[in-house]
Amino acid sequence: MDRIDFRSDTVSWPTPAMRDAMAKAPVGDDVYGEDPTVNRLEAMAAEMMGKEAGLFVASGTMGNLTAILAHGRRGDGVIVGNDSHTFRSEAGGMAVLGGMVPNPLPTDIYGRMDLTAVQNAIYPDDPHYPNNRLILVENSYGAKGGYPIEPDYFQQIRAIANRHGLIVHMDGARIFNAAVSLNLDPREITQHVDSITFCLSKGLCAPMGSVLCGSAEFIAQARRARKLVGGGMRQAGILAAAGIVSLTEMVERLADDHAHAKMLAEGLVQIPGLVVQPELVKTNMFFFELAESAPVTPAEFVQRLRDEANIWLSHGYSRRLRAVTHYWIQAADVALFIKTARAILQ
Ligand code: TLP
């Protein structure tokens, strides 16, 4: 890459092996179900998630939206974390396009909704209320610094869903980060949900794409929902080929990204003016804060990192910043970040 980019893992470029696989991929028309590379990716993804079938979609957002549209209908209620990506950062798709009614609940420092609150959020059978339909969960949990949530939480969510006939969908954009960090097979997590979307284009480095996995019957419905939102792609094998490299070569190495994130947090916490919690860093990202006492504003800090070391970081409107590691970030880049931050803040 042409910069040291800690803004997200979405910025990661495809690897040389991906570009090679893309150039050579056998293709067909995927809307006819005839693209052999897409079919192979979908089968691999379903197997890895322990589900019957998979559906290649353009993005994580499209995977979640497609799942929601296929699982529910207008007027259905959706229990969801109030800082989850699907509720907060997908342009309100479930309400705008699905006519569904989000019921957002607070989450704890790891991204878990309180189980009693989930139980209490289920409406009585009364015409005043939306239908009870869906619970959305996320793992790893982006708004909580990519925290990997243990399977027992999802098992408990499953038990509530079973008692009330609800469906559980997981936004598993970074499920492999969670599984690698917890040292588990992803199926130990996904066995508790009906469907999952995971992303190929974040830590797994593919140029684009996600896969939605679930039962064969559900995926048949989701195929229609994907068409509805304009996601029927044609010779998509070109892109799926990169996704196959993601699944075969890029999963286990996520541990390196986690080690780099930890290394960065442990370095930054030593610098006066930065507030970091390295003990919460379990995957490839974390949030940290620039203290009020720091000699620069967040905007100046970000600009100087860029000007002085070609290190890219994004900042919003608060003092909170996010650092994300990925394949294109090496230990030397982490060391440079720490050194430059120390010089800026001294
Ligand atoms: N996340 C992006 C931004 O939208 C915040 C990022 O840089 O982290 N679920 C989760 C948990 C995500 O973090 C994201 C993207 C998505 C879904 C959506 O994926 P895409 O961007 O492929 O639609």
Residues whose N, C-alpha, C, O or C-beta is under 5 A from the ligand:
A	BS01	TLP	S8 T10 S59 G60 T61 M62 H85 S89 S140 G142 D171 A173
